[in-house]
């Protein structure tokens, strides 16, 4: 199954490690350090045109992580990640 996370970006739901709200999680120094580390290593992909609301951490090839910054809120992303009853 795939999840549309913003702009023209679609990711595989099986690659998602976590979906995080930017307002709540960036209060923690650990999260800020993680995002700074990901930015420094070129692991951040911005898929928004407006104010970012959340970020999605995905596993990639060779266990490398990609962090997608998106303007969608976490509840919208979680709804998109759940399979619909029609697809079951």
C-alpha positions as CSV (number, residue, x, y, z in Angstrom):
1,X,0.0,0.0,0.0
2,X,1.1,3.6,-0.7
3,X,0.7,6.9,1.2
4,X,0.5,10.3,-0.5
5,X,2.5,12.6,1.8
6,X,2.4,15.9,-0.1
7,X,3.1,17.5,-3.4
8,X,3.8,14.6,-5.8
9,X,5.4,12.3,-3.3
10,X,4.1,8.8,-2.6
11,X,5.8,6.4,-0.2
12,X,5.3,2.7,0.6
13,X,3.5,2.2,3.9
14,X,5.9,-0.6,4.7
15,X,8.8,1.7,4.7
16,X,7.3,4.1,7.3
17,X,9.1,3.9,10.7
18,X,7.2,6.7,12.3
19,X,5.0,9.8,11.7
20,X,5.6,12.7,14.1
21,X,4.0,16.0,14.8
22,X,6.6,18.8,14.5
23,X,5.0,21.1,17.2
24,X,5.0,18.3,19.8
25,X,8.2,16.5,19.1
26,X,10.6,19.4,18.5
27,X,10.2,20.4,22.1
28,X,12.7,17.6,22.8
29,X,16.4,18.3,22.3
30,X,16.8,14.7,21.2
31,X,14.4,15.2,18.3
32,X,16.0,18.5,17.3
33,X,19.4,16.8,17.4
34,X,18.1,14.0,15.2
35,X,16.6,16.3,12.7
36,X,19.8,18.4,12.6
37,X,21.8,15.2,12.1
38,X,19.5,14.1,9.3
39,X,19.7,17.5,7.6
40,X,23.5,17.4,7.8
41,X,23.6,14.0,6.2
42,X,21.2,14.9,3.4
43,X,18.5,12.6,4.6
44,X,15.7,15.3,4.7
45,X,13.3,15.7,1.8
46,X,10.9,18.7,1.9
47,X,7.5,17.8,0.4
48,X,5.6,20.9,1.4
49,X,4.9,24.4,0.1
50,X,3.3,25.8,3.3
51,X,4.1,25.6,7.0
52,X,5.4,22.1,7.8
53,X,3.2,20.3,10.3
54,X,4.8,16.8,10.6
55,X,7.7,14.6,9.5
56,X,7.7,11.0,8.3
57,X,10.7,8.8,8.9
58,X,11.2,6.0,6.4
59,X,13.7,3.2,5.9
60,X,15.3,3.1,2.6
61,X,17.9,1.1,0.6
62,X,20.7,-0.4,2.8
63,X,18.8,0.6,6.0
64,X,19.3,4.3,5.3
65,X,16.6,6.6,6.6
66,X,14.8,9.4,4.8
67,X,12.9,12.1,6.7
68,X,10.1,13.7,4.8
69,X,8.9,17.1,6.0
70,X,5.2,17.5,5.1
71,X,2.5,20.1,5.5
72,X,-0.1,17.4,6.3
73,X,-0.9,16.8,9.9
74,X,-0.3,13.5,11.6
75,X,-4.0,12.5,11.7
76,X,-4.4,12.9,8.0
77,X,-1.3,10.8,7.3
78,X,-2.4,8.1,9.7
79,X,-5.8,7.9,8.0
80,X,-4.1,7.5,4.6
81,X,-1.8,4.8,6.1
82,X,-4.7,2.6,7.3
83,X,-6.1,0.2,4.7
84,X,-9.7,0.9,3.7
85,X,-12.4,-1.7,4.1
86,X,-12.8,-1.7,0.4
87,X,-9.2,-2.8,-0.2
88,X,-9.5,-5.7,2.3
